[in-house]
Amino acid sequence: MDKINRLVELLPFMPSGAYDPWAAEKLLAERGEFLAALGEDDIIGALTEAADAGYCAVKHLAYVATVLGVSVETILDLAFAKYALRARPGNPKDDKDERSACAAVFARFAKGVQS
């Protein structure tokens, strides 16, 4: 989490700023550039594109967190709560359980308690 937070702290200093509603689209573009570099056997290029993908992924998380008024850490806590349920045998999708788990994470966030 520390590395994610360090990237989040860099966002306001970047040209597109910390709030970027197009971060997900940029992530998809970076995926294409990553695959193109791999296709050209350009490992160093692929590594730089991997760096871009990581940056854009964090930037998208920061955007989602800002819209919801929560922290990036809370977004990751939400993902863990939901997908820990999905990782059970048979990979069940249970909207009620998932909503309940996410609501519990949000309640902890609202009380100032991080997982």
Secondary structure, 3 states (H helix, E strand, C coil): CHHHHHHHHHHHHCCCCCCCCCHHHHHHHHHHHHHHHHHCCCHHHHHHHHHHHHHHHHHHHHHHHHHHCCCHHHHHHHHHHHHHHHCCCCCCCCHHHHHHHHHHHHHHHHCCCCC
